[in-house]
Amino acid sequence: MITNGCTVAIEYTLTLETGEIISTATEDRPLVYEHGRGEILPALERVLDGLDVGDGKEVHLLPEQAFGTEDPSLIESVAIDSIPEHARRPGVQLEVTNEAGKRSIIRVVEVHRNHILLNLNHPLAGEAVRFDVHVLGVDAPLRLHASDDFTTSEKHTSRRQSSID
């Protein structure tokens, strides 16, 4: 059963309300995540809580529950020379990485003579979505016992004995 700390494998199809398929994960290429660590949308994680292998759900999420609403303050103007020439077209999506190492997708909205308008909202912001999810695997979290023997050094930590409940 899915609980916090479990490693979970799911297959899913993510669609817009129009039926357009946005993303899929299949049995041979599942999405694997650790439940309770915020690695997937919180609303989806709440629905999956308590499910088990073989269970499936159809989950409808409003924009606020999914990727957020469009935030007009996230439309920014940048100097045209800060965007690669091949990407200076409306609709082009670029992957960027911030100082903290977080990657995100930005979109070119408008191209002007000296500047470009970029949309920094998530590409699915403002969209209601549907997840069709099927649980493929659930691995219980590793539980260590007080009797387990650990050895540490400056370079690494090794465990000589372990137990899994």
Steps between C-alpha positions, in 0.01 A plus 500: 500500500626848413611696806763768562850377430396227254658483158211491254488410130200619300390513141285796404354704220473875555241673283348845474125538536487511117633143491843602368764263639782694665714232660509127567698253704458135408558167667834462322595863585311583821522810713680402821489736797526501879158560654477793740807687375320742268640342184159504328204738517372514860136449393595189301710369787203535739279295267763225470546477878367161619480339154674171428650314205234447235285792613408771252344845521374770269596833655361836382698802622410865472778740400554599865552132591720421203748746349355825631318787338658740253687771692530817289800610706692206348503662155843662467670712240865419424753639258474326164869404505447299822302239303670276241417611144337167410253543790380850415153388387167509686411159642856374536565332833839517668632305796681717752678429827502750785784565748367227731513243220123478451400446137188649348343564161445856379315604185559778253179705481592797279808608307568871456789688343704536822328274751311173542206427730538170687235307691657348812180324611494120487394398147183341647413793730133584472408153372270248666651154452410133538733223613409138427731319743573131564726389787767256376718461808535604862818437698474556874742749652824361642472473877819475697528337839691637797719189482626588150872576499617812316857607432579853384804673364559841346453364150204263531252320717464125479252267660623153594157353578148600414148375542189574304164464673 
